[in-house]
Every structure is written in structure tokens, then in C-alpha cells.
Amino acid sequence: MKKHSKKSSVIILVMVLAFNLLACNKNNNLKVANAEITPSITESTSNNDLLKIESDMNLASALSYDKSKNLTENIDILNKSLEKRYGKSLSISTMEDYEKASQTDWVLVLDNNRIGIDTATWKFGYDSHSDENKYMEAILSTFTFFCGEEMGNSLWKLTGDLLDGGADETIYGFVHNGSQIVYKNGNVAAYEVGNNKSTMYIWLTPSEY
């Protein structure tokens, strides 16, 4: 009886050791399998893709008007984002200096607290990835930056249609009031002739003013 117990104990011990050995091998195999799988998952999302996602997220957060900063600081925020995305930024000019020079795009005209864009620089029929396309996207980014995404998009579409032959402001959520158009949220934009009577500006006024 005593010998049988020792024999049984040995068998049980061997079985336990064998079980533990199999378990260790199984865990090691899982570790090896995971080690083989992990690089493929990492490789499937390249560093460039991750950087692009991070860049887009940073860009989205940067393109919003910060009321705690002054107008010049906000234009700097906008320009850094435009430079990062399009390789170009908006220069700043007074109305007087702009009108003395020849009309050109990529210029913001400042008049007190108003930001103006010369509608003569508006592009039509531009192709993807062209300079004209970049400029129009920069204008859209400028509109959404100063006016908010909803009003900015509506204003961009309305301006294009007005310059292309006319449009009903109410379709885009605006009410006409003299040279001004008032958006449904109460924010205002204006279309006004410049000092030289040959330039038409669209003026944006940040909501804090």
C-alpha cells in the first residue's frame, strides 16, 4: 500500500510537470506568435500616416478664432496652418497700400478690425492640386477661421455664386441689409467697393468686435 502510494505520487508528479511544461510551451508559443503579429500591425500603419493624422488633428484645432488673442496673433495662427497645408501664407496689407499695388491673391487687407479679401482674386474652374485650388481652399479656411465652420462654408459658396452671376442670399442662411449680409447666427459680412472704386472687397469681422 505504501509502495503503491509512492508510485501514484510519482505518476501524479510526472503528470503535473508535464502539464506545466506544456503550459509553458503554450505561453511561449503565444508570445512568439504575438511577437510575429505585432510588427505587421505596426507596419500596416506607417509613420507617414500617423504623422498625417496628427497633422490634420492639429490643423483642425488650430483653425479656430481664439478670442483671448488679438487680431494679429490670430492671423499668425491661421498663417501657420495655411503654410503647413499649402506651403504658402497670407500677407497683410492696408487698403491704401493694396490698392496702390497691382491686384494679387494671398493677401489679407486690414481695415481697423475688419479683414478683407479682394473678390477680383476669386478663382473659377480650378483643377485639383493647382495653385488656384490651393488659393480657394485657403480662402475657405480663412472664412471658417473667422466666421466659424457653418457660416464660413455658406459665405464661401454664396460669394462664388454672387461673382458667377448672382444668388439668393436666403438659400445660404443670410439676410440682405444694404451692403451687409447677416447670417442666421447674427454675425455679419459685407461686400463693399474699395477707395479706388474699382476693387470690391468682402469684409469679415470677428465676433468679438
MDTraj code that builds the backbone (N, CA, C; nanometers):
import mdtraj as md
import numpy as np

residues = "MET LYS LYS HIS SER LYS LYS SER SER VAL ILE ILE LEU VAL MET VAL LEU ALA PHE ASN LEU LEU ALA CYS ASN LYS ASN ASN ASN LEU LYS VAL ALA ASN ALA GLU ILE THR PRO SER ILE THR GLU SER THR SER ASN ASN ASP LEU LEU LYS ILE GLU SER ASP MET ASN LEU ALA SER ALA LEU SER TYR ASP LYS SER LYS ASN LEU THR GLU ASN ILE ASP ILE LEU ASN LYS SER LEU GLU LYS ARG TYR GLY LYS SER LEU SER ILE SER THR MET GLU ASP TYR GLU LYS ALA SER GLN THR ASP TRP VAL LEU VAL LEU ASP ASN ASN ARG ILE GLY ILE ASP THR ALA THR TRP LYS PHE GLY TYR ASP SER HIS SER ASP GLU ASN LYS TYR MET GLU ALA ILE LEU SER THR PHE THR PHE PHE CYS GLY GLU GLU MET GLY ASN SER LEU TRP LYS LEU THR GLY ASP LEU LEU ASP GLY GLY ALA ASP GLU THR ILE TYR GLY PHE VAL HIS ASN GLY SER GLN ILE VAL TYR LYS ASN GLY ASN VAL ALA ALA TYR GLU VAL GLY ASN ASN LYS SER THR MET TYR ILE TRP LEU THR PRO SER GLU TYR".split()
xyz = np.array([
    [0.0838, -0.1193, 0.0000],
    [0.0000, 0.0000, 0.0000],
    [0.0873, 0.1243, 0.0000],
    [0.1912, 0.1158, 0.0787],
    [0.2820, 0.2270, 0.0875],
    [0.3575, 0.2474, -0.0441],
    [0.4029, 0.1326, -0.1044],
    [0.4728, 0.1394, -0.2324],
    [0.3809, 0.1921, -0.3417],
    [0.2547, 0.1487, -0.3383],
    [0.1564, 0.1940, -0.4379],
    [0.1363, 0.3462, -0.4285],
    [0.1380, 0.3969, -0.3055],
    [0.1187, 0.5407, -0.2860],
    [0.2354, 0.6178, -0.3434],
    [0.3582, 0.5665, -0.3226],
    [0.4747, 0.6334, -0.3784],
    [0.4699, 0.6341, -0.5298],
    [0.4298, 0.5178, -0.5843],
    [0.4210, 0.5069, -0.7306],
    [0.3172, 0.6044, -0.7844],
    [0.2031, 0.6129, -0.7165],
    [0.0964, 0.7044, -0.7584],
    [0.1432, 0.8483, -0.7485],
    [0.2176, 0.8761, -0.6422],
    [0.2684, 1.0132, -0.6240],
    [0.3641, 1.0509, -0.7351],
    [0.4480, 0.9550, -0.7750],
    [0.5434, 0.9802, -0.8827],
    [0.4704, 1.0071, -1.0135],
    [0.3670, 0.9245, -1.0404],
    [0.2882, 0.9413, -1.1638],
    [0.2214, 1.0778, -1.1661],
    [0.1622, 1.1138, -1.0522],
    [0.0948, 1.2438, -1.0427],
    [0.1950, 1.3561, -1.0627],
    [0.3150, 1.3432, -0.9974],
    [0.4178, 1.4456, -1.0105],
    [0.4629, 1.4608, -1.1551],
    [0.4801, 1.3479, -1.2228],
    [0.5196, 1.3496, -1.3646],
    [0.4133, 1.4179, -1.4484],
    [0.2852, 1.3890, -1.4182],
    [0.1742, 1.4499, -1.4930],
    [0.1689, 1.6014, -1.4705],
    [0.1904, 1.6426, -1.3456],
    [0.1897, 1.7860, -1.3143],
    [0.3023, 1.8567, -1.3870],
    [0.4230, 1.7946, -1.3814],
    [0.5376, 1.8538, -1.4511],
    [0.5132, 1.8622, -1.6011],
    [0.4540, 1.7551, -1.6557],
    [0.4247, 1.7528, -1.7994],
    [0.3232, 1.8602, -1.8352],
    [0.2217, 1.8766, -1.7499],
    [0.1187, 1.9779, -1.7732],
    [0.1779, 2.1187, -1.7705],
    [0.2645, 2.1409, -1.6673],
    [0.3295, 2.2719, -1.6560],
    [0.4201, 2.2999, -1.7747],
    [0.4888, 2.1931, -1.8202],
    [0.5773, 2.2085, -1.9340],
    [0.4995, 2.2436, -2.0598],
    [0.3864, 2.1766, -2.0779],
    [0.3009, 2.2072, -2.1933],
    [0.2453, 2.3483, -2.1850],
    [0.2077, 2.3870, -2.0628],
    [0.1534, 2.5217, -2.0432],
    [0.2579, 2.6273, -2.0744],
    [0.3822, 2.6015, -2.0291],
    [0.4900, 2.6964, -2.0580],
    [0.5157, 2.7065, -2.2061],
    [0.5164, 2.5916, -2.2732],
    [0.5370, 2.5917, -2.4183],
    [0.4260, 2.6656, -2.4897],
    [0.3025, 2.6476, -2.4379],
    [0.1872, 2.7157, -2.4990],
    [0.2014, 2.8670, -2.4836],
    [0.2410, 2.9110, -2.3618],
    [0.2590, 3.0538, -2.3382],
    [0.3710, 3.1104, -2.4232],
    [0.4799, 3.0309, -2.4336],
    [0.5922, 3.0757, -2.5157],
    [0.5518, 3.0870, -2.6618],
    [0.4714, 2.9907, -2.7073],
    [0.4225, 2.9950, -2.8454],
    [0.3361, 3.1170, -2.8694],
    [0.2525, 3.1506, -2.7685],
    [0.1677, 3.2691, -2.7802],
    [0.2522, 3.3949, -2.7872],
    [0.3582, 3.3977, -2.7032],
    [0.4461, 3.5134, -2.7048],
    [0.5149, 3.5289, -2.8390],
    [0.5593, 3.4147, -2.8933],
    [0.6241, 3.4171, -3.0243],
    [0.5265, 3.4615, -3.1310],
    [0.4023, 3.4065, -3.1224],
    [0.3002, 3.4433, -3.2206],
    [0.2699, 3.5918, -3.2130],
    [0.2550, 3.6427, -3.0884],
    [0.2268, 3.7845, -3.0720],
    [0.3422, 3.8700, -3.1225],
    [0.4644, 3.8222, -3.0970],
    [0.5808, 3.8967, -3.1439],
    [0.5851, 3.9017, -3.2948],
    [0.5345, 3.7956, -3.3587],
    [0.5331, 3.7929, -3.5045],
    [0.4211, 3.8799, -3.5614],
    [0.3087, 3.8878, -3.4886],
    [0.1927, 3.9635, -3.5367],
    [0.2120, 4.1132, -3.5157],
    [0.2677, 4.1508, -3.4005],
    [0.2775, 4.2921, -3.3653],
    [0.3473, 4.3777, -3.4698],
    [0.4627, 4.3352, -3.5230],
    [0.5271, 4.4192, -3.6237],
    [0.4409, 4.4410, -3.7467],
    [0.3641, 4.3375, -3.7861],
    [0.2821, 4.3522, -3.9063],
    [0.1724, 4.4549, -3.8854],
    [0.1183, 4.4598, -3.7619],
    [0.0159, 4.5600, -3.7321],
    [0.0779, 4.6989, -3.7344],
    [0.1954, 4.7107, -3.6744],
    [0.2638, 4.8399, -3.6722],
    [0.2998, 4.8853, -3.8125],
    [0.3460, 4.7891, -3.8934],
    [0.3865, 4.8231, -4.0289],
    [0.2678, 4.8647, -4.1151],
    [0.1472, 4.8118, -4.0815],
    [0.0300, 4.8439, -4.1637],
    [-0.0087, 4.9907, -4.1517],
    [0.0261, 5.0525, -4.0384],
    [0.0033, 5.1961, -4.0212],
    [0.1394, 5.2637, -4.0209],
    [0.1776, 5.3193, -4.1331],
    [0.3108, 5.3765, -4.1481],
    [0.3254, 5.5031, -4.0650],
    [0.4499, 5.5402, -4.0417],
    [0.4776, 5.6640, -3.9679],
    [0.4201, 5.7849, -4.0398],
    [0.4246, 5.7818, -4.1719],
    [0.3702, 5.8935, -4.2504],
    [0.2213, 5.9093, -4.2278],
    [0.1491, 5.7950, -4.2226],
    [0.0041, 5.8005, -4.1991],
    [-0.0254, 5.8581, -4.0611],
    [0.0505, 5.8125, -3.9617],
    [0.0291, 5.8622, -3.8252],
    [0.0593, 6.0104, -3.8153],
    [0.1663, 6.0527, -3.8814],
    [0.2014, 6.1945, -3.8804],
    [0.0950, 6.2780, -3.9495],
    [0.0389, 6.2231, -4.0578],
    [-0.0658, 6.2957, -4.1316],
    [-0.1903, 6.3107, -4.0453],
    [-0.2294, 6.2016, -3.9757],
    [-0.3465, 6.2079, -3.8874],
    [-0.3240, 6.3117, -3.7780],
    [-0.2042, 6.3067, -3.7177],
    [-0.1713, 6.4037, -3.6125],
    [-0.1701, 6.5451, -3.6668],
    [-0.1164, 6.5599, -3.7880],
    [-0.1106, 6.6922, -3.8503],
    [-0.2498, 6.7463, -3.8758],
    [-0.3403, 6.6598, -3.9285],
    [-0.4771, 6.7029, -3.9566],
    [-0.5498, 6.7418, -3.8290],
    [-0.5252, 6.6649, -3.7212],
    [-0.5899, 6.6964, -3.5939],
    [-0.5405, 6.8301, -3.5401],
    [-0.4094, 6.8517, -3.5480],
    [-0.3533, 6.9780, -3.5017],
    [-0.4037, 7.0950, -3.5850],
    [-0.4145, 7.0700, -3.7164],
    [-0.4622, 7.1744, -3.8067],
    [-0.6063, 7.2115, -3.7740],
    [-0.6897, 7.1100, -3.7516],
    [-0.8308, 7.1345, -3.7215],
    [-0.8455, 7.2165, -3.5945],
    [-0.7633, 7.1839, -3.4915],
    [-0.7740, 7.2569, -3.3657],
    [-0.7177, 7.3986, -3.3791],
    [-0.6186, 7.4166, -3.4673],
    [-0.5568, 7.5487, -3.4846],
    [-0.6480, 7.6435, -3.5606],
    [-0.7293, 7.5910, -3.6520],
    [-0.8114, 7.6763, -3.7372],
    [-0.9423, 7.7172, -3.6695],
    [-0.9315, 7.7810, -3.5574],
    [-1.0486, 7.8386, -3.4921],
    [-1.0060, 7.9671, -3.4225],
    [-1.0873, 8.0687, -3.4349],
    [-1.0539, 8.2004, -3.3819],
    [-1.0476, 8.1964, -3.2299],
    [-0.9396, 8.2473, -3.1744],
    [-0.9172, 8.2478, -3.0297],
    [-0.9453, 8.3881, -2.9763],
    [-1.0554, 8.4029, -2.9056],
    [-1.0969, 8.5347, -2.8563],
    [-1.0037, 8.5897, -2.7486],
    [-0.9210, 8.5034, -2.6925],
    [-0.8283, 8.5503, -2.5895],
    [-0.7051, 8.6169, -2.6506],
    [-0.6892, 8.6063, -2.7826],
    [-0.5747, 8.6645, -2.8523],
    [-0.6203, 8.7810, -2.9397],
    [-0.5276, 8.8711, -2.9730],
    [-0.5638, 8.9840, -3.0576],
    [-0.5683, 8.9413, -3.2045],
    [-0.6067, 9.0339, -3.2902],
    [-0.6275, 9.0021, -3.4318],
    [-0.4983, 8.9559, -3.4988],
    [-0.3885, 9.0246, -3.4702],
    [-0.2597, 8.9881, -3.5311],
    [-0.2160, 8.8481, -3.4898],
    [-0.2347, 8.8151, -3.3623],
    [-0.1984, 8.6816, -3.3137],
    [-0.2836, 8.5744, -3.3797],
    [-0.4109, 8.6044, -3.4008],
    [-0.4987, 8.5081, -3.4668],
    [-0.4599, 8.4875, -3.6130],
    [-0.4211, 8.5953, -3.6799],
    [-0.3759, 8.5818, -3.8191],
    [-0.2496, 8.4963, -3.8250],
    [-0.1632, 8.5090, -3.7263],
    [-0.0438, 8.4247, -3.7196],
    [-0.0813, 8.2770, -3.7062],
    [-0.1819, 8.2483, -3.6237],
    [-0.2296, 8.1105, -3.6066],
    [-0.2807, 8.0563, -3.7401],
    [-0.3621, 8.1371, -3.8077],
    [-0.4158, 8.0983, -3.9379],
    [-0.3034, 8.0732, -4.0381],
    [-0.2085, 8.1660, -4.0440],
    [-0.1000, 8.1555, -4.1422],
    [-0.0109, 8.0338, -4.1197],
    [0.0143, 7.9990, -3.9950],
    [0.0951, 7.8796, -3.9666],
    [0.0248, 7.7549, -4.0193],
    [-0.1057, 7.7519, -4.0054],
    [-0.1830, 7.6379, -4.0549],
    [-0.1840, 7.6341, -4.2075],
    [-0.2009, 7.7498, -4.2703],
    [-0.2012, 7.7559, -4.4169],
    [-0.0643, 7.7176, -4.4729],
    [0.0417, 7.7650, -4.4091],
    [0.1775, 7.7336, -4.4528],
    [0.2030, 7.5828, -4.4449],
    [0.1541, 7.5230, -4.3386],
    [0.1733, 7.3798, -4.3188],
    [0.0976, 7.2987, -4.4230],
    [-0.0210, 7.3452, -4.4586],
    [-0.1045, 7.2690, -4.5519],
    [-0.0744, 7.3000, -4.6977],
    [-0.0530, 7.4264, -4.7300],
    [-0.0420, 7.4661, -4.8709],
    [0.0967, 7.5167, -4.9112],
    [0.1849, 7.5344, -4.8129],
    [0.3174, 7.5853, -4.8452],
    [0.3197, 7.7346, -4.8696],
    [0.2094, 7.8035, -4.8424],
    [0.2001, 7.9489, -4.8588],
    [0.1149, 8.0058, -4.7460],
    [0.1352, 8.1341, -4.7197],
    [0.0529, 8.2015, -4.6188],
    [0.0070, 8.3359, -4.6736],
    [-0.0856, 8.3967, -4.6015],
    [-0.1427, 8.5243, -4.6438],
    [-0.0573, 8.6405, -4.5951],
    [-0.0223, 8.7310, -4.6851],
    [0.0447, 8.8534, -4.6431],
    [-0.0613, 8.9544, -4.5980],
    [-0.0197, 9.0529, -4.5209],
    [-0.1129, 9.1515, -4.4659],
    [-0.0831, 9.2882, -4.5260],
    [-0.1891, 9.3587, -4.5625],
    [-0.1721, 9.4906, -4.6231],
    [-0.2839, 9.5835, -4.5764],
    [-0.2562, 9.7117, -4.5778],
    [-0.3629, 9.8094, -4.5593],
    [-0.4364, 9.8265, -4.6923],
    [-0.5545, 9.8807, -4.6874],
    [-0.6300, 9.9035, -4.8101],
    [-0.5549, 9.9993, -4.9032],
    [-0.4972, 10.1044, -4.8449],
    [-0.4258, 10.2038, -4.9252],
    [-0.3080, 10.1413, -4.9991],
    [-0.2277, 10.0635, -4.9261],
    [-0.1103, 10.0005, -4.9876],
    [-0.1516, 9.8958, -5.0910],
    [-0.2563, 9.8210, -5.0609],
    [-0.3010, 9.7179, -5.1540],
    [-0.3477, 9.7786, -5.2865],
    [-0.4223, 9.8869, -5.2764],
    [-0.4773, 9.9483, -5.3973],
    [-0.3719, 10.0231, -5.4778],
    [-0.2627, 10.0613, -5.4145],
    [-0.1520, 10.1232, -5.4886],
    [-0.0783, 10.0190, -5.5718],
    [-0.0718, 9.8979, -5.5177],
    [-0.0050, 9.7892, -5.5882],
    [-0.1050, 9.7218, -5.6822],
    [-0.0538, 9.6348, -5.7680],
    [-0.1445, 9.5612, -5.8569],
    [-0.2190, 9.4551, -5.7767],
    [-0.3395, 9.4195, -5.8204],
    [-0.4202, 9.3207, -5.7502],
    [-0.3491, 9.1857, -5.7487],
    [-0.3543, 9.1216, -5.6347],
    [-0.2877, 8.9923, -5.6222],
    [-0.3606, 8.9069, -5.5198],
    [-0.3400, 8.7755, -5.5298],
    [-0.4034, 8.6865, -5.4322],
    [-0.3103, 8.6636, -5.3123],
    [-0.3546, 8.5835, -5.2170],
    [-0.2820, 8.5541, -5.0933],
    [-0.2524, 8.6801, -5.0122],
    [-0.3486, 8.7739, -5.0130],
    [-0.3343, 8.8969, -4.9349],
    [-0.4589, 8.9186, -4.8498],
    [-0.4380, 8.9479, -4.7228],
    [-0.5460, 8.9925, -4.6350],
    [-0.5348, 9.1441, -4.6204],
    [-0.6440, 9.2132, -4.6459],
    [-0.6465, 9.3589, -4.6314],
    [-0.7101, 9.3919, -4.4967],
    [-0.6403, 9.4694, -4.4155],
    [-0.6912, 9.5049, -4.2834],
    [-0.7421, 9.6482, -4.2828],
    [-0.8606, 9.6659, -4.2256],
    [-0.9199, 9.7985, -4.2111],
    [-0.9790, 9.8050, -4.0705],
    [-0.9044, 9.8670, -3.9773],
    [-0.9405, 9.8645, -3.8359],
    [-0.9477, 9.7188, -3.7899],
    [-1.0664, 9.6731, -3.7500],
    [-1.0802, 9.5362, -3.7026],
    [-1.1432, 9.4440, -3.8080],
    [-1.1470, 9.4895, -3.9316],
    [-1.2065, 9.4091, -4.0377],
    [-1.0992, 9.3450, -4.1241],
    [-1.1283, 9.2253, -4.1706],
    [-1.0381, 9.1515, -4.2575],
    [-1.1016, 9.1442, -4.3951],
    [-1.0324, 9.1937, -4.4960],
    [-1.0898, 9.1988, -4.6306],
    [-1.0164, 9.1103, -4.7297],
    [-1.0917, 9.0555, -4.8251],
    [-1.0352, 8.9799, -4.9364],
    [-1.0886, 9.0414, -5.0652],
    [-0.9990, 9.0675, -5.1576],
    [-1.0366, 9.1259, -5.2861],
    [-1.1083, 9.0197, -5.3699],
    [-1.2336, 9.0441, -5.4018],
    [-1.3111, 8.9439, -5.4767],
    [-1.2594, 8.9261, -5.6195],
    [-1.1789, 9.0216, -5.6689],
    [-1.1228, 9.0077, -5.8034],
    [-1.0225, 8.8927, -5.8116],
    [-0.9742, 8.8462, -5.6961],
    [-0.8783, 8.7359, -5.6958],
    [-0.9463, 8.5987, -5.6915],
    [-1.0797, 8.5996, -5.6876],
    [-1.1543, 8.4731, -5.6804],
    [-1.1280, 8.3895, -5.8057],
    [-1.1114, 8.2586, -5.7874],
    [-1.0797, 8.1688, -5.8994],
    [-1.2019, 8.0843, -5.9362],
    [-1.2142, 8.0555, -6.0642],
    [-1.3216, 7.9699, -6.1141],
    [-1.2622, 7.8608, -6.2027],
    [-1.3231, 7.7429, -6.2008],
    [-1.2805, 7.6349, -6.2883],
    [-1.1396, 7.5874, -6.2613],
    [-1.0987, 7.5881, -6.1329],
    [-0.9628, 7.5467, -6.0997],
    [-0.9546, 7.3936, -6.0879],
    [-0.8350, 7.3403, -6.1126],
    [-0.8118, 7.1961, -6.1056],
    [-0.7546, 7.1591, -5.9693],
    [-0.7756, 7.0325, -5.9313],
    [-0.7204, 6.9830, -5.8057],
    [-0.5689, 6.9963, -5.8042],
    [-0.5159, 7.0282, -5.6884],
    [-0.3717, 7.0395, -5.6649],
    [-0.3066, 7.1565, -5.7397],
    [-0.3860, 7.2378, -5.8056],
    [-0.3306, 7.3542, -5.8750],
    [-0.3136, 7.4686, -5.7758],
    [-0.2392, 7.5715, -5.8158],
    [-0.2224, 7.6898, -5.7317],
    [-0.3561, 7.7583, -5.7069],
    [-0.4424, 7.7590, -5.8095],
    [-0.5745, 7.8200, -5.7948],
    [-0.6571, 7.7444, -5.6904],
    [-0.6462, 7.6116, -5.6929],
    [-0.7195, 7.5304, -5.5974],
    [-0.6706, 7.5566, -5.4548],
    [-0.5392, 7.5660, -5.4380],
    [-0.4828, 7.5944, -5.3058],
    [-0.5319, 7.7292, -5.2540],
    [-0.5363, 7.8284, -5.3434],
    [-0.5788, 7.9611, -5.3013],
    [-0.7257, 7.9601, -5.2574],
    [-0.8099, 7.8926, -5.3342],
    [-0.9516, 7.8888, -5.2979],
    [-0.9742, 7.8128, -5.1669],
    [-0.8969, 7.7078, -5.1447],
    [-0.9078, 7.6358, -5.0183],
    [-0.8569, 7.7225, -4.9026],
    [-0.7548, 7.8044, -4.9305],
    [-0.7040, 7.8965, -4.8275],
    [-0.8092, 8.0016, -4.7923],
    [-0.8836, 8.0499, -4.8924],
    [-0.9917, 8.1447, -4.8662],
    [-1.0997, 8.0791, -4.7806],
    [-1.1352, 7.9558, -4.8164],
    [-1.2349, 7.8833, -4.7379],
    [-1.1873, 7.8672, -4.5937],
    [-1.0606, 7.8299, -4.5756],
    [-1.0059, 7.8165, -4.4401],
    [-1.0108, 7.9494, -4.3649],
    [-0.9859, 8.0585, -4.4365],
    [-0.9907, 8.1919, -4.3755],
    [-1.1332, 8.2255, -4.3318],
    [-1.2301, 8.1968, -4.4182],
    [-1.3706, 8.2225, -4.3840],
    [-1.4134, 8.1423, -4.2609],
    [-1.3804, 8.0125, -4.2593],
    [-1.4232, 7.9287, -4.1468],
    [-1.3477, 7.9661, -4.0189],
    [-1.2248, 8.0134, -4.0334],
    [-1.1468, 8.0549, -3.9175],
    [-1.2111, 8.1743, -3.8483],
    [-1.2464, 8.2755, -3.9256],
    [-1.3005, 8.3984, -3.8665],
    [-1.4509, 8.3929, -3.8404],
    [-1.5235, 8.3133, -3.9170],
    [-1.6702, 8.3138, -3.9080],
    [-1.7283, 8.1874, -3.8446],
    [-1.6462, 8.0861, -3.8234],
    [-1.6977, 7.9574, -3.7799],
    [-1.7243, 7.8699, -3.9017],
    [-1.7260, 7.7394, -3.8803],
    [-1.7344, 7.6458, -3.9929],
    [-1.8637, 7.6615, -4.0734],
    [-1.9776, 7.6710, -4.0049],
    [-2.1060, 7.6754, -4.0761],
    [-2.1202, 7.8034, -4.1584],
    [-2.1002, 7.9183, -4.0937],
    [-2.1121, 8.0445, -4.1659],
    [-2.0031, 8.0576, -4.2713],
    [-1.8807, 8.0156, -4.2383],
    [-1.7694, 8.0258, -4.3322],
    [-1.7943, 7.9496, -4.4607],
    [-1.8434, 7.8272, -4.4485],
    [-1.8757, 7.7478, -4.5678],
    [-1.9864, 7.8128, -4.6494],
    [-2.0900, 7.8611, -4.5815],
    [-2.2026, 7.9250, -4.6508],
    [-2.1589, 8.0520, -4.7223],
    [-2.0746, 8.1306, -4.6552],
    [-2.0266, 8.2558, -4.7131],
    [-1.9391, 8.2297, -4.8351],
    [-1.8564, 8.1278, -4.8290],
    [-1.7682, 8.0908, -4.9400],
    [-1.8503, 8.0507, -5.0632],
    [-1.9545, 7.9699, -5.0410],
    [-2.0404, 7.9267, -5.1517],
    [-2.1205, 8.0441, -5.2080],
    [-2.1755, 8.1273, -5.1187],
    [-2.2542, 8.2427, -5.1627],
    [-2.1684, 8.3382, -5.2446],
    [-2.0470, 8.3690, -5.1978],
    [-1.9598, 8.4624, -5.2694],
    [-1.9288, 8.4107, -5.4093],
    [-1.8994, 8.2833, -5.4205],
    [-1.8724, 8.2247, -5.5508],
    [-1.9892, 8.2380, -5.6453],
    [-2.1092, 8.2117, -5.5937],
    [-2.2295, 8.2221, -5.6782],
    [-2.2603, 8.3674, -5.7150],
    [-2.2418, 8.4589, -5.6206],
    [-2.2653, 8.6008, -5.6499],
    [-2.1719, 8.6501, -5.7597],
    [-2.0453, 8.6105, -5.7518],
    [-1.9475, 8.6524, -5.8523],
    [-1.9685, 8.5824, -5.9862],
    [-2.0389, 8.4711, -5.9804],
    [-2.0618, 8.3935, -6.1022],
    [-2.1958, 8.4257, -6.1673],
    [-2.2596, 8.5353, -6.1231],
    [-2.3836, 8.5749, -6.1885],
    [-2.4984, 8.6086, -6.0965],
    [-2.4821, 8.5831, -5.9658],
    [-2.5885, 8.6196, -5.8719],
    [-2.6406, 8.5010, -5.7947],
    [-2.7022, 8.5282, -5.6793],
    [-2.7563, 8.4224, -5.5955],
    [-2.8536, 8.4814, -5.4957],
    [-2.9393, 8.3967, -5.4423],
    [-3.0343, 8.4357, -5.3379],
    [-2.9678, 8.4098, -5.2026],
    [-2.9399, 8.5176, -5.1278],
    [-2.8687, 8.5030, -5.0007],
    [-2.9417, 8.4128, -4.9025],
    [-3.0748, 8.4146, -4.9073],
    [-3.1524, 8.3397, -4.8078],
    [-3.1303, 8.1885, -4.8191],
    [-3.0946, 8.1416, -4.9384],
    [-3.0672, 7.9986, -4.9569],
    [-2.9500, 7.9556, -4.8698],
    [-2.8576, 8.0484, -4.8461],
    [-2.7367, 8.0177, -4.7701],
    [-2.7469, 8.0609, -4.6240],
    [-2.8649, 8.1061, -4.5825],
    [-2.8855, 8.1428, -4.4421],
    [-2.8581, 8.2877, -4.4097],
    [-2.8511, 8.3743, -4.5136],
    [-2.8216, 8.5161, -4.4925],
    [-2.9446, 8.6023, -4.5216],
    [-2.9448, 8.7201, -4.4600],
    [-3.0451, 8.8225, -4.4897],
    [-2.9707, 8.9451, -4.5394],
    [-3.0164, 9.0015, -4.6512],
    [-2.9515, 9.1177, -4.7117],
    [-2.9880, 9.2442, -4.6339],
    [-2.8856, 9.3272, -4.6065],
    [-2.9082, 9.4521, -4.5345],
    [-2.8101, 9.5568, -4.5860],
    [-2.8483, 9.6251, -4.6935],
    [-2.7591, 9.7209, -4.7571],
    [-2.6400, 9.6478, -4.8175],
    [-2.5193, 9.6918, -4.7837],
    [-2.4004, 9.6232, -4.8335],
    [-2.3653, 9.5024, -4.7469],
    [-2.4377, 9.4879, -4.6363],
    [-2.4092, 9.3787, -4.5438],
    [-2.5005, 9.2587, -4.5678],
    [-2.4498, 9.1436, -4.5270],
    [-2.5348, 9.0252, -4.5185],
    [-2.5225, 8.9715, -4.3761],
    [-2.6360, 8.9447, -4.3155],
    [-2.6403, 8.8993, -4.1764],
    [-2.6738, 8.7512, -4.1759],
    [-2.5863, 8.6724, -4.1149],
    [-2.6103, 8.5281, -4.1087],
    [-2.7135, 8.4981, -4.0013],
    [-2.7708, 8.3790, -4.0053],
    [-2.8774, 8.3422, -3.9117],
    [-2.8321, 8.3410, -3.7658],
    [-2.6997, 8.3359, -3.7415],
    [-2.6499, 8.3428, -3.6040],
    [-2.6227, 8.4863, -3.5594],
    [-2.6503, 8.5830, -3.6493],
    [-2.6324, 8.7240, -3.6156],
    [-2.5002, 8.7835, -3.6593],
    [-2.4050, 8.7012, -3.7017],
    [-2.2755, 8.7530, -3.7484],
    [-2.2900, 8.8170, -3.8864],
    [-2.2032, 8.9147, -3.9117],
    [-2.2189, 8.9987, -4.0313],
    [-2.0953, 8.9908, -4.1203],
    [-2.1184, 8.9925, -4.2513],
    [-2.0123, 9.0118, -4.3508],
    [-2.0602, 9.1235, -4.4420],
    [-1.9690, 9.1838, -4.5161],
    [-2.0075, 9.2966, -4.6023],
    [-1.9327, 9.2913, -4.7344],
    [-2.0029, 9.3308, -4.8408],
    [-1.9419, 9.3483, -4.9731],
    [-1.9366, 9.4987, -4.9995],
    [-1.8170, 9.5532, -5.0126],
    [-1.8035, 9.6984, -5.0301],
    [-1.6980, 9.7311, -5.1348],
    [-1.7237, 9.8394, -5.2084],
    [-1.6283, 9.8899, -5.3071],
    [-1.5132, 9.9566, -5.2334],
    [-1.3902, 9.9396, -5.2863],
    [-1.2724, 9.9996, -5.2247],
    [-1.2609, 10.1477, -5.2522],
    [-1.1571, 10.2074, -5.1991],
    [-1.1356, 10.3510, -5.2158],
    [-1.1134, 10.3912, -5.3610],
    [-1.0538, 10.2993, -5.4396],
    [-1.0260, 10.3328, -5.5802],
    [-1.1461, 10.3062, -5.6716],
    [-1.2577, 10.2649, -5.6129],
    [-1.3851, 10.2429, -5.6838],
    [-1.3807, 10.1288, -5.7862],
    [-1.2642, 10.0627, -5.7985],
    [-1.2569, 9.9522, -5.8943],
    [-1.2334, 9.8181, -5.8250],
    [-1.2224, 9.8220, -5.6926],
    [-1.1982, 9.6994, -5.6157],
    [-1.3184, 9.6706, -5.5269],
    [-1.3622, 9.5443, -5.5262],
    [-1.4715, 9.5018, -5.4391],
    [-1.4168, 9.4053, -5.3350],
    [-1.4380, 9.4404, -5.2088],
    [-1.3902, 9.3554, -5.1001],
    [-1.5070, 9.2817, -5.0349],
    [-1.4747, 9.1667, -4.9811],
    [-1.5654, 9.1041, -4.8856],
    [-1.4983, 9.1148, -4.7487],
    [-1.5712, 9.1766, -4.6556],
    [-1.5153, 9.2051, -4.5233],
    [-1.5689, 9.1084, -4.4191],
    [-1.4766, 9.0544, -4.3400],
    [-1.5119, 8.9660, -4.2297],
    [-1.4789, 9.0371, -4.0989],
    [-1.5668, 9.0267, -4.0019],
    [-1.5433, 9.0885, -3.8725],
    [-1.5532, 8.9810, -3.7640],
    [-1.4431, 8.9518, -3.6944],
    [-1.4502, 8.8537, -3.5861],
    [-1.5601, 8.8899, -3.4863],
    [-1.6231, 8.7902, -3.4311],
    [-1.7430, 8.8107, -3.3487],
    [-1.7172, 8.8923, -3.2216],
    [-1.5902, 8.9043, -3.1778],
    [-1.5643, 8.9793, -3.0537],
    [-1.5750, 9.1302, -3.0751],
    [-1.5743, 9.1768, -3.2001],
    [-1.5769, 9.3214, -3.2263],
    [-1.7189, 9.3680, -3.2528],
])
top = md.Topology()
chain = top.add_chain()
for i, resn in enumerate(residues, 1):
    res = top.add_residue(resn, chain, resSeq=i)
    for name in ("N", "CA", "C"):
        top.add_atom(name, md.element.get_by_symbol(name[0]), res)
traj = md.Trajectory(xyz[None], top)
